[in-house]
Amino acid sequence: MALTTQANKNSIGLISTKDTPEFNKTYKAGSHSLHSGIYKCSKCDREIAFNKDDNPLPPHYSNDSCRSPEWKLFIYAQN
Ligand SMILES: [Zn+2]
């Protein structure tokens, strides 16, 4: 689970998935995304920080229970 302070939480904006369908997409390891942020695997809940300039999205390196991640955008970093 991503953690933050109350002060940081209060400065995070909310957006509708209708306005940002990117939040509904899932990506396999090796896929490219145009959005930086925190991604969460929808199979095992592992979270990663991802920079769009570092494409593609990574595999799980040492998690034997989930070998084929399905990354989903969890927190979008706009800048
Ligand atoms: Zn996983």
PDB file of the backbone (N, CA, C, O) and the ligand in Angstrom, with CONECT records:
HET     ZN  A 101       1
ATOM      1  N   MET A   1       0.836  -1.172   0.000  1.00  0.00           N
ATOM      2  CA  MET A   1       0.000   0.000   0.000  1.00  0.00           C
ATOM      3  C   MET A   1       0.882   1.236   0.000  1.00  0.00           C
ATOM      4  O   MET A   1       1.830   1.332   0.779  1.00  0.00           O
ATOM      5  N   ALA A   2       0.573   2.160  -0.856  1.00  0.00           N
ATOM      6  CA  ALA A   2       1.293   3.421  -0.872  1.00  0.00           C
ATOM      7  C   ALA A   2       0.990   4.179   0.420  1.00  0.00           C
ATOM      8  O   ALA A   2      -0.150   4.193   0.883  1.00  0.00           O
ATOM      9  N   LEU A   3       2.002   4.801   0.990  1.00  0.00           N
ATOM     10  CA  LEU A   3       1.825   5.564   2.223  1.00  0.00           C
ATOM     11  C   LEU A   3       2.224   7.014   1.989  1.00  0.00           C
ATOM     12  O   LEU A   3       3.101   7.312   1.178  1.00  0.00           O
ATOM     13  N   THR A   4       1.577   7.888   2.701  1.00  0.00           N
ATOM     14  CA  THR A   4       1.943   9.297   2.655  1.00  0.00           C
ATOM     15  C   THR A   4       1.520   9.951   3.970  1.00  0.00           C
ATOM     16  O   THR A   4       0.865   9.319   4.799  1.00  0.00           O
ATOM     17  N   THR A   5       1.887  11.184   4.153  1.00  0.00           N
ATOM     18  CA  THR A   5       1.464  11.911   5.350  1.00  0.00           C
ATOM     19  C   THR A   5       0.104  12.545   5.102  1.00  0.00           C
ATOM     20  O   THR A   5      -0.328  12.660   3.955  1.00  0.00           O
ATOM     21  N   GLN A   6      -0.567  12.953   6.161  1.00  0.00           N
ATOM     22  CA  GLN A   6      -1.866  13.610   6.016  1.00  0.00           C
ATOM     23  C   GLN A   6      -1.727  14.878   5.182  1.00  0.00           C
ATOM     24  O   GLN A   6      -2.574  15.176   4.341  1.00  0.00           O
ATOM     25  N   ALA A   7      -0.641  15.627   5.426  1.00  0.00           N
ATOM     26  CA  ALA A   7      -0.442  16.869   4.675  1.00  0.00           C
ATOM     27  C   ALA A   7      -0.299  16.571   3.179  1.00  0.00           C
ATOM     28  O   ALA A   7      -0.859  17.286   2.347  1.00  0.00           O
ATOM     29  N   ASN A   8       0.452  15.512   2.836  1.00  0.00           N
ATOM     30  CA  ASN A   8       0.592  15.162   1.429  1.00  0.00           C
ATOM     31  C   ASN A   8      -0.728  14.664   0.852  1.00  0.00           C
ATOM     32  O   ASN A   8      -1.082  14.985  -0.282  1.00  0.00           O
ATOM     33  N   LYS A   9      -1.444  13.885   1.635  1.00  0.00           N
ATOM     34  CA  LYS A   9      -2.730  13.359   1.168  1.00  0.00           C
ATOM     35  C   LYS A   9      -3.677  14.504   0.803  1.00  0.00           C
ATOM     36  O   LYS A   9      -4.407  14.433  -0.186  1.00  0.00           O
ATOM     37  N   ASN A  10      -3.651  15.559   1.621  1.00  0.00           N
ATOM     38  CA  ASN A  10      -4.533  16.699   1.369  1.00  0.00           C
ATOM     39  C   ASN A  10      -4.155  17.466   0.109  1.00  0.00           C
ATOM     40  O   ASN A  10      -4.949  18.263  -0.390  1.00  0.00           O
ATOM     41  N   SER A  11      -2.949  17.234  -0.414  1.00  0.00           N
ATOM     42  CA  SER A  11      -2.546  17.966  -1.620  1.00  0.00           C
ATOM     43  C   SER A  11      -2.609  17.100  -2.876  1.00  0.00           C
ATOM     44  O   SER A  11      -2.181  17.531  -3.946  1.00  0.00           O
ATOM     45  N   ILE A  12      -3.140  15.884  -2.752  1.00  0.00           N
ATOM     46  CA  ILE A  12      -3.318  15.027  -3.918  1.00  0.00           C
ATOM     47  C   ILE A  12      -4.693  15.290  -4.511  1.00  0.00           C
ATOM     48  O   ILE A  12      -5.694  15.282  -3.795  1.00  0.00           O
ATOM     49  N   GLY A  13      -4.744  15.518  -5.791  1.00  0.00           N
ATOM     50  CA  GLY A  13      -6.007  15.777  -6.462  1.00  0.00           C
ATOM     51  C   GLY A  13      -6.721  14.496  -6.845  1.00  0.00           C
ATOM     52  O   GLY A  13      -6.084  13.465  -7.059  1.00  0.00           O
ATOM     53  N   LEU A  14      -8.032  14.556  -6.932  1.00  0.00           N
ATOM     54  CA  LEU A  14      -8.841  13.424  -7.377  1.00  0.00           C
ATOM     55  C   LEU A  14      -9.361  13.713  -8.778  1.00  0.00           C
ATOM     56  O   LEU A  14      -9.682  14.851  -9.120  1.00  0.00           O
ATOM     57  N   ILE A  15      -9.435  12.662  -9.574  1.00  0.00           N
ATOM     58  CA  ILE A  15      -9.928  12.815 -10.936  1.00  0.00           C
ATOM     59  C   ILE A  15     -10.801  11.619 -11.267  1.00  0.00           C
ATOM     60  O   ILE A  15     -10.587  10.520 -10.755  1.00  0.00           O
ATOM     61  N   SER A  16     -11.769  11.835 -12.108  1.00  0.00           N
ATOM     62  CA  SER A  16     -12.679  10.765 -12.520  1.00  0.00           C
ATOM     63  C   SER A  16     -12.001   9.853 -13.546  1.00  0.00           C
ATOM     64  O   SER A  16     -11.248  10.320 -14.401  1.00  0.00           O
ATOM     65  N   THR A  17     -12.275   8.552 -13.453  1.00  0.00           N
ATOM     66  CA  THR A  17     -11.728   7.639 -14.475  1.00  0.00           C
ATOM     67  C   THR A  17     -12.367   7.919 -15.830  1.00  0.00           C
ATOM     68  O   THR A  17     -11.824   7.538 -16.867  1.00  0.00           O
ATOM     69  N   LYS A  18     -13.512   8.580 -15.823  1.00  0.00           N
ATOM     70  CA  LYS A  18     -14.147   8.979 -17.084  1.00  0.00           C
ATOM     71  C   LYS A  18     -13.260  10.005 -17.797  1.00  0.00           C
ATOM     72  O   LYS A  18     -13.125   9.986 -19.021  1.00  0.00           O
ATOM     73  N   ASP A  19     -12.660  10.899 -17.003  1.00  0.00           N
ATOM     74  CA  ASP A  19     -11.789  11.926 -17.578  1.00  0.00           C
ATOM     75  C   ASP A  19     -10.386  11.397 -17.850  1.00  0.00           C
ATOM     76  O   ASP A  19      -9.658  11.953 -18.672  1.00  0.00           O
ATOM     77  N   THR A  20     -10.011  10.339 -17.170  1.00  0.00           N
ATOM     78  CA  THR A  20      -8.673   9.775 -17.333  1.00  0.00           C
ATOM     79  C   THR A  20      -8.771   8.254 -17.460  1.00  0.00           C
ATOM     80  O   THR A  20      -8.513   7.533 -16.497  1.00  0.00           O
ATOM     81  N   PRO A  21      -9.139   7.770 -18.635  1.00  0.00           N
ATOM     82  CA  PRO A  21      -9.291   6.324 -18.833  1.00  0.00           C
ATOM     83  C   PRO A  21      -7.996   5.554 -18.610  1.00  0.00           C
ATOM     84  O   PRO A  21      -8.009   4.327 -18.508  1.00  0.00           O
ATOM     85  N   GLU A  22      -6.871   6.275 -18.532  1.00  0.00           N
ATOM     86  CA  GLU A  22      -5.579   5.634 -18.294  1.00  0.00           C
ATOM     87  C   GLU A  22      -5.604   4.797 -17.009  1.00  0.00           C
ATOM     88  O   GLU A  22      -4.880   3.809 -16.893  1.00  0.00           O
ATOM     89  N   PHE A  23      -6.442   5.199 -16.045  1.00  0.00           N
ATOM     90  CA  PHE A  23      -6.503   4.465 -14.782  1.00  0.00           C
ATOM     91  C   PHE A  23      -7.169   3.096 -14.928  1.00  0.00           C
ATOM     92  O   PHE A  23      -7.046   2.257 -14.035  1.00  0.00           O
ATOM     93  N   ASN A  24      -7.857   2.863 -16.015  1.00  0.00           N
ATOM     94  CA  ASN A  24      -8.533   1.574 -16.224  1.00  0.00           C
ATOM     95  C   ASN A  24      -7.708   0.591 -17.042  1.00  0.00           C
ATOM     96  O   ASN A  24      -8.095  -0.569 -17.178  1.00  0.00           O
ATOM     97  N   LYS A  25      -6.577   1.032 -17.590  1.00  0.00           N
ATOM     98  CA  LYS A  25      -5.757   0.162 -18.433  1.00  0.00           C
ATOM     99  C   LYS A  25      -4.856  -0.720 -17.595  1.00  0.00           C
ATOM    100  O   LYS A  25      -4.432  -0.326 -16.508  1.00  0.00           O
ATOM    101  N   THR A  26      -4.562  -1.902 -18.088  1.00  0.00           N
ATOM    102  CA  THR A  26      -3.571  -2.784 -17.462  1.00  0.00           C
ATOM    103  C   THR A  26      -2.459  -3.024 -18.465  1.00  0.00           C
ATOM    104  O   THR A  26      -2.691  -3.103 -19.671  1.00  0.00           O
ATOM    105  N   TYR A  27      -1.244  -3.139 -17.939  1.00  0.00           N
ATOM    106  CA  TYR A  27      -0.057  -3.293 -18.776  1.00  0.00           C
ATOM    107  C   TYR A  27       0.731  -4.521 -18.350  1.00  0.00           C
ATOM    108  O   TYR A  27       0.952  -4.748 -17.161  1.00  0.00           O
ATOM    109  N   LYS A  28       1.143  -5.296 -19.311  1.00  0.00           N
ATOM    110  CA  LYS A  28       2.052  -6.418 -19.048  1.00  0.00           C
ATOM    111  C   LYS A  28       3.471  -5.862 -18.921  1.00  0.00           C
ATOM    112  O   LYS A  28       3.758  -4.763 -19.397  1.00  0.00           O
ATOM    113  N   ALA A  29       4.343  -6.615 -18.284  1.00  0.00           N
ATOM    114  CA  ALA A  29       5.762  -6.238 -18.252  1.00  0.00           C
ATOM    115  C   ALA A  29       6.247  -6.109 -19.691  1.00  0.00           C
ATOM    116  O   ALA A  29       5.928  -6.943 -20.538  1.00  0.00           O
ATOM    117  N   GLY A  30       7.014  -5.068 -19.961  1.00  0.00           N
ATOM    118  CA  GLY A  30       7.516  -4.833 -21.305  1.00  0.00           C
ATOM    119  C   GLY A  30       6.635  -3.885 -22.109  1.00  0.00           C
ATOM    120  O   GLY A  30       7.028  -3.453 -23.192  1.00  0.00           O
ATOM    121  N   SER A  31       5.452  -3.554 -21.598  1.00  0.00           N
ATOM    122  CA  SER A  31       4.579  -2.593 -22.279  1.00  0.00           C
ATOM    123  C   SER A  31       5.063  -1.175 -22.011  1.00  0.00           C
ATOM    124  O   SER A  31       5.797  -0.926 -21.055  1.00  0.00           O
ATOM    125  N   HIS A  32       4.648  -0.262 -22.855  1.00  0.00           N
ATOM    126  CA  HIS A  32       5.003   1.139 -22.696  1.00  0.00           C
ATOM    127  C   HIS A  32       3.808   1.937 -22.188  1.00  0.00           C
ATOM    128  O   HIS A  32       2.668   1.681 -22.577  1.00  0.00           O
ATOM    129  N   SER A  33       4.079   2.909 -21.312  1.00  0.00           N
ATOM    130  CA  SER A  33       3.038   3.806 -20.837  1.00  0.00           C
ATOM    131  C   SER A  33       3.520   5.247 -20.973  1.00  0.00           C
ATOM    132  O   SER A  33       4.715   5.524 -20.860  1.00  0.00           O
ATOM    133  N   LEU A  34       2.606   6.138 -21.211  1.00  0.00           N
ATOM    134  CA  LEU A  34       2.931   7.559 -21.347  1.00  0.00           C
ATOM    135  C   LEU A  34       2.798   8.302 -20.028  1.00  0.00           C
ATOM    136  O   LEU A  34       3.003   9.515 -19.975  1.00  0.00           O
ATOM    137  N   HIS A  35       2.451   7.573 -18.944  1.00  0.00           N
ATOM    138  CA  HIS A  35       2.168   8.228 -17.666  1.00  0.00           C
ATOM    139  C   HIS A  35       3.135   7.773 -16.573  1.00  0.00           C
ATOM    140  O   HIS A  35       3.248   6.579 -16.295  1.00  0.00           O
ATOM    141  N   SER A  36       3.823   8.720 -15.961  1.00  0.00           N
ATOM    142  CA  SER A  36       4.674   8.443 -14.809  1.00  0.00           C
ATOM    143  C   SER A  36       3.818   8.344 -13.556  1.00  0.00           C
ATOM    144  O   SER A  36       2.728   8.914 -13.498  1.00  0.00           O
ATOM    145  N   GLY A  37       4.309   7.621 -12.552  1.00  0.00           N
ATOM    146  CA  GLY A  37       3.596   7.544 -11.290  1.00  0.00           C
ATOM    147  C   GLY A  37       3.837   6.236 -10.581  1.00  0.00           C
ATOM    148  O   GLY A  37       4.821   5.544 -10.838  1.00  0.00           O
ATOM    149  N   ILE A  38       2.922   5.904  -9.683  1.00  0.00           N
ATOM    150  CA  ILE A  38       2.974   4.629  -8.974  1.00  0.00           C
ATOM    151  C   ILE A  38       2.032   3.668  -9.675  1.00  0.00           C
ATOM    152  O   ILE A  38       0.861   3.977  -9.899  1.00  0.00           O
ATOM    153  N   TYR A  39       2.547   2.517 -10.013  1.00  0.00           N
ATOM    154  CA  TYR A  39       1.744   1.456 -10.623  1.00  0.00           C
ATOM    155  C   TYR A  39       1.620   0.319  -9.636  1.00  0.00           C
ATOM    156  O   TYR A  39       2.546   0.034  -8.875  1.00  0.00           O
ATOM    157  N   LYS A  40       0.463  -0.332  -9.654  1.00  0.00           N
ATOM    158  CA  LYS A  40       0.214  -1.463  -8.764  1.00  0.00           C
ATOM    159  C   LYS A  40      -0.144  -2.671  -9.608  1.00  0.00           C
ATOM    160  O   LYS A  40      -0.916  -2.568 -10.561  1.00  0.00           O
ATOM    161  N   CYS A  41       0.423  -3.820  -9.251  1.00  0.00           N
ATOM    162  CA  CYS A  41       0.090  -5.061  -9.942  1.00  0.00           C
ATOM    163  C   CYS A  41      -1.297  -5.509  -9.475  1.00  0.00           C
ATOM    164  O   CYS A  41      -1.534  -5.667  -8.278  1.00  0.00           O
ATOM    165  N   SER A  42      -2.197  -5.707 -10.413  1.00  0.00           N
ATOM    166  CA  SER A  42      -3.572  -6.078 -10.041  1.00  0.00           C
ATOM    167  C   SER A  42      -3.670  -7.527  -9.584  1.00  0.00           C
ATOM    168  O   SER A  42      -4.726  -7.944  -9.106  1.00  0.00           O
ATOM    169  N   LYS A  43      -2.602  -8.307  -9.718  1.00  0.00           N
ATOM    170  CA  LYS A  43      -2.609  -9.690  -9.241  1.00  0.00           C
ATOM    171  C   LYS A  43      -2.082  -9.809  -7.806  1.00  0.00           C
ATOM    172  O   LYS A  43      -2.646 -10.556  -7.006  1.00  0.00           O
ATOM    173  N   CYS A  44      -1.005  -9.080  -7.470  1.00  0.00           N
ATOM    174  CA  CYS A  44      -0.359  -9.282  -6.167  1.00  0.00           C
ATOM    175  C   CYS A  44      -0.234  -7.999  -5.335  1.00  0.00           C
ATOM    176  O   CYS A  44       0.284  -8.044  -4.219  1.00  0.00           O
ATOM    177  N   ASP A  45      -0.698  -6.861  -5.857  1.00  0.00           N
ATOM    178  CA  ASP A  45      -0.674  -5.568  -5.161  1.00  0.00           C
ATOM    179  C   ASP A  45       0.720  -4.977  -4.985  1.00  0.00           C
ATOM    180  O   ASP A  45       0.870  -3.985  -4.272  1.00  0.00           O
ATOM    181  N   ARG A  46       1.745  -5.554  -5.613  1.00  0.00           N
ATOM    182  CA  ARG A  46       3.073  -4.944  -5.544  1.00  0.00           C
ATOM    183  C   ARG A  46       3.018  -3.586  -6.228  1.00  0.00           C
ATOM    184  O   ARG A  46       2.359  -3.428  -7.256  1.00  0.00           O
ATOM    185  N   GLU A  47       3.710  -2.610  -5.658  1.00  0.00           N
ATOM    186  CA  GLU A  47       3.724  -1.263  -6.208  1.00  0.00           C
ATOM    187  C   GLU A  47       5.123  -0.905  -6.689  1.00  0.00           C
ATOM    188  O   GLU A  47       6.123  -1.317  -6.100  1.00  0.00           O
ATOM    189  N   ILE A  48       5.174  -0.134  -7.764  1.00  0.00           N
ATOM    190  CA  ILE A  48       6.451   0.352  -8.280  1.00  0.00           C
ATOM    191  C   ILE A  48       6.317   1.823  -8.632  1.00  0.00           C
ATOM    192  O   ILE A  48       5.235   2.298  -8.977  1.00  0.00           O
ATOM    193  N   ALA A  49       7.442   2.545  -8.539  1.00  0.00           N
ATOM    194  CA  ALA A  49       7.507   3.906  -9.056  1.00  0.00           C
ATOM    195  C   ALA A  49       7.996   3.791 -10.491  1.00  0.00           C
ATOM    196  O   ALA A  49       8.985   3.108 -10.757  1.00  0.00           O
ATOM    197  N   PHE A  50       7.320   4.443 -11.403  1.00  0.00           N
ATOM    198  CA  PHE A  50       7.641   4.316 -12.822  1.00  0.00           C
ATOM    199  C   PHE A  50       7.770   5.692 -13.455  1.00  0.00           C
ATOM    200  O   PHE A  50       6.916   6.557 -13.263  1.00  0.00           O
ATOM    201  N   ASN A  51       8.845   5.887 -14.210  1.00  0.00           N
ATOM    202  CA  ASN A  51       9.064   7.124 -14.954  1.00  0.00           C
ATOM    203  C   ASN A  51       8.831   6.835 -16.432  1.00  0.00           C
ATOM    204  O   ASN A  51       9.419   5.907 -16.987  1.00  0.00           O
ATOM    205  N   LYS A  52       7.984   7.620 -17.061  1.00  0.00           N
ATOM    206  CA  LYS A  52       7.644   7.357 -18.472  1.00  0.00           C
ATOM    207  C   LYS A  52       8.880   7.389 -19.384  1.00  0.00           C
ATOM    208  O   LYS A  52       8.858   6.803 -20.466  1.00  0.00           O
ATOM    209  N   ASP A  53       9.946   8.060 -18.964  1.00  0.00           N
ATOM    210  CA  ASP A  53      11.173   8.095 -19.758  1.00  0.00           C
ATOM    211  C   ASP A  53      11.986   6.814 -19.612  1.00  0.00           C
ATOM    212  O   ASP A  53      12.983   6.624 -20.308  1.00  0.00           O
ATOM    213  N   ASP A  54      11.559   5.935 -18.706  1.00  0.00           N
ATOM    214  CA  ASP A  54      12.271   4.668 -18.477  1.00  0.00           C
ATOM    215  C   ASP A  54      11.504   3.474 -19.034  1.00  0.00           C
ATOM    216  O   ASP A  54      11.675   2.355 -18.551  1.00  0.00           O
ATOM    217  N   ASN A  55      10.655   3.695 -20.049  1.00  0.00           N
ATOM    218  CA  ASN A  55       9.908   2.588 -20.632  1.00  0.00           C
ATOM    219  C   ASN A  55      10.840   1.479 -21.074  1.00  0.00           C
ATOM    220  O   ASN A  55      11.974   1.771 -21.454  1.00  0.00           O
ATOM    221  N   PRO A  56      10.428   0.233 -21.045  1.00  0.00           N
ATOM    222  CA  PRO A  56       9.079  -0.246 -20.751  1.00  0.00           C
ATOM    223  C   PRO A  56       8.884  -0.531 -19.261  1.00  0.00           C
ATOM    224  O   PRO A  56       9.815  -0.446 -18.460  1.00  0.00           O
ATOM    225  N   LEU A  57       7.628  -0.875 -18.916  1.00  0.00           N
ATOM    226  CA  LEU A  57       7.323  -1.268 -17.540  1.00  0.00           C
ATOM    227  C   LEU A  57       8.055  -2.560 -17.209  1.00  0.00           C
ATOM    228  O   LEU A  57       8.195  -3.432 -18.067  1.00  0.00           O
ATOM    229  N   PRO A  58       8.526  -2.688 -15.967  1.00  0.00           N
ATOM    230  CA  PRO A  58       9.393  -3.821 -15.598  1.00  0.00           C
ATOM    231  C   PRO A  58       8.626  -5.098 -15.245  1.00  0.00           C
ATOM    232  O   PRO A  58       7.423  -5.067 -14.984  1.00  0.00           O
ATOM    233  N   PRO A  59       9.351  -6.223 -15.244  1.00  0.00           N
ATOM    234  CA  PRO A  59       8.787  -7.475 -14.709  1.00  0.00           C
ATOM    235  C   PRO A  59       8.926  -7.455 -13.187  1.00  0.00           C
ATOM    236  O   PRO A  59       9.461  -6.501 -12.623  1.00  0.00           O
ATOM    237  N   HIS A  60       8.449  -8.501 -12.528  1.00  0.00           N
ATOM    238  CA  HIS A  60       8.771  -8.705 -11.119  1.00  0.00           C
ATOM    239  C   HIS A  60      10.125  -9.404 -11.104  1.00  0.00           C
ATOM    240  O   HIS A  60      10.309 -10.388 -11.819  1.00  0.00           O
ATOM    241  N   TYR A  61      11.047  -8.938 -10.333  1.00  0.00           N
ATOM    242  CA  TYR A  61      12.379  -9.520 -10.343  1.00  0.00           C
ATOM    243  C   TYR A  61      12.546 -10.686  -9.386  1.00  0.00           C
ATOM    244  O   TYR A  61      13.227 -11.656  -9.716  1.00  0.00           O
ATOM    245  N   SER A  62      11.937 -10.614  -8.204  1.00  0.00           N
ATOM    246  CA  SER A  62      12.206 -11.682  -7.240  1.00  0.00           C
ATOM    247  C   SER A  62      10.943 -12.200  -6.564  1.00  0.00           C
ATOM    248  O   SER A  62      11.023 -12.810  -5.498  1.00  0.00           O
ATOM    249  N   ASN A  63       9.809 -11.974  -7.151  1.00  0.00           N
ATOM    250  CA  ASN A  63       8.556 -12.434  -6.546  1.00  0.00           C
ATOM    251  C   ASN A  63       8.115 -13.714  -7.251  1.00  0.00           C
ATOM    252  O   ASN A  63       7.593 -13.665  -8.365  1.00  0.00           O
ATOM    253  N   ASP A  64       8.323 -14.845  -6.610  1.00  0.00           N
ATOM    254  CA  ASP A  64       8.014 -16.125  -7.229  1.00  0.00           C
ATOM    255  C   ASP A  64       6.517 -16.369  -7.382  1.00  0.00           C
ATOM    256  O   ASP A  64       6.101 -17.151  -8.236  1.00  0.00           O
ATOM    257  N   SER A  65       5.708 -15.708  -6.563  1.00  0.00           N
ATOM    258  CA  SER A  65       4.281 -15.985  -6.602  1.00  0.00           C
ATOM    259  C   SER A  65       3.560 -15.227  -7.716  1.00  0.00           C
ATOM    260  O   SER A  65       2.413 -15.547  -8.026  1.00  0.00           O
ATOM    261  N   CYS A  66       4.185 -14.262  -8.303  1.00  0.00           N
ATOM    262  CA  CYS A  66       3.559 -13.497  -9.383  1.00  0.00           C
ATOM    263  C   CYS A  66       4.605 -13.217 -10.444  1.00  0.00           C
ATOM    264  O   CYS A  66       5.384 -12.272 -10.313  1.00  0.00           O
ATOM    265  N   ARG A  67       4.632 -14.009 -11.469  1.00  0.00           N
ATOM    266  CA  ARG A  67       5.679 -13.871 -12.486  1.00  0.00           C
ATOM    267  C   ARG A  67       5.264 -13.008 -13.681  1.00  0.00           C
ATOM    268  O   ARG A  67       6.112 -12.594 -14.471  1.00  0.00           O
ATOM    269  N   SER A  68       3.986 -12.741 -13.812  1.00  0.00           N
ATOM    270  CA  SER A  68       3.543 -11.941 -14.963  1.00  0.00           C
ATOM    271  C   SER A  68       2.656 -10.796 -14.476  1.00  0.00           C
ATOM    272  O   SER A  68       1.431 -10.913 -14.455  1.00  0.00           O
ATOM    273  N   PRO A  69       3.293  -9.685 -14.083  1.00  0.00           N
ATOM    274  CA  PRO A  69       2.537  -8.580 -13.512  1.00  0.00           C
ATOM    275  C   PRO A  69       1.537  -7.968 -14.496  1.00  0.00           C
ATOM    276  O   PRO A  69       1.742  -7.970 -15.710  1.00  0.00           O
ATOM    277  N   GLU A  70       0.473  -7.458 -13.938  1.00  0.00           N
ATOM    278  CA  GLU A  70      -0.483  -6.657 -14.704  1.00  0.00           C
ATOM    279  C   GLU A  70      -0.518  -5.294 -14.038  1.00  0.00           C
ATOM    280  O   GLU A  70      -1.287  -5.053 -13.108  1.00  0.00           O
ATOM    281  N   TRP A  71       0.342  -4.400 -14.541  1.00  0.00           N
ATOM    282  CA  TRP A  71       0.485  -3.079 -13.935  1.00  0.00           C
ATOM    283  C   TRP A  71      -0.714  -2.219 -14.246  1.00  0.00           C
ATOM    284  O   TRP A  71      -1.215  -2.199 -15.371  1.00  0.00           O
ATOM    285  N   LYS A  72      -1.176  -1.495 -13.210  1.00  0.00           N
ATOM    286  CA  LYS A  72      -2.290  -0.574 -13.366  1.00  0.00           C
ATOM    287  C   LYS A  72      -1.906   0.732 -12.675  1.00  0.00           C
ATOM    288  O   LYS A  72      -1.391   0.719 -11.556  1.00  0.00           O
ATOM    289  N   LEU A  73      -2.155   1.849 -13.336  1.00  0.00           N
ATOM    290  CA  LEU A  73      -1.813   3.155 -12.768  1.00  0.00           C
ATOM    291  C   LEU A  73      -2.585   3.373 -11.470  1.00  0.00           C
ATOM    292  O   LEU A  73      -3.810   3.263 -11.439  1.00  0.00           O
ATOM    293  N   PHE A  74      -1.860   3.683 -10.407  1.00  0.00           N
ATOM    294  CA  PHE A  74      -2.461   3.872  -9.086  1.00  0.00           C
ATOM    295  C   PHE A  74      -2.432   5.345  -8.687  1.00  0.00           C
ATOM    296  O   PHE A  74      -3.442   5.893  -8.246  1.00  0.00           O
ATOM    297  N   ILE A  75      -1.268   5.988  -8.842  1.00  0.00           N
ATOM    298  CA  ILE A  75      -1.113   7.418  -8.575  1.00  0.00           C
ATOM    299  C   ILE A  75      -0.411   8.026  -9.789  1.00  0.00           C
ATOM    300  O   ILE A  75       0.682   7.599 -10.159  1.00  0.00           O
ATOM    301  N   TYR A  76      -1.031   9.003 -10.391  1.00  0.00           N
ATOM    302  CA  TYR A  76      -0.483   9.646 -11.581  1.00  0.00           C
ATOM    303  C   TYR A  76       0.368  10.844 -11.158  1.00  0.00           C
ATOM    304  O   TYR A  76      -0.118  11.732 -10.458  1.00  0.00           O
ATOM    305  N   ALA A  77       1.641  10.873 -11.581  1.00  0.00           N
ATOM    306  CA  ALA A  77       2.519  12.010 -11.336  1.00  0.00           C
ATOM    307  C   ALA A  77       2.485  12.888 -12.578  1.00  0.00           C
ATOM    308  O   ALA A  77       3.040  12.527 -13.616  1.00  0.00           O
ATOM    309  N   GLN A  78       1.839  14.031 -12.471  1.00  0.00           N
ATOM    310  CA  GLN A  78       1.610  14.867 -13.651  1.00  0.00           C
ATOM    311  C   GLN A  78       2.865  15.523 -14.199  1.00  0.00           C
ATOM    312  O   GLN A  78       2.974  15.712 -15.411  1.00  0.00           O
ATOM    313  N   ASN A  79       3.818  15.875 -13.341  1.00  0.00           N
ATOM    314  CA  ASN A  79       4.972  16.614 -13.827  1.00  0.00           C
ATOM    315  C   ASN A  79       6.246  15.816 -13.738  1.00  0.00           C
ATOM    316  O   ASN A  79       7.310  16.307 -14.113  1.00  0.00           O
TER     317      ASN A  79
HETATM  318 ZN    ZN A 101       2.170  -9.135  -9.417  1.00  0.00          ZN2+
END
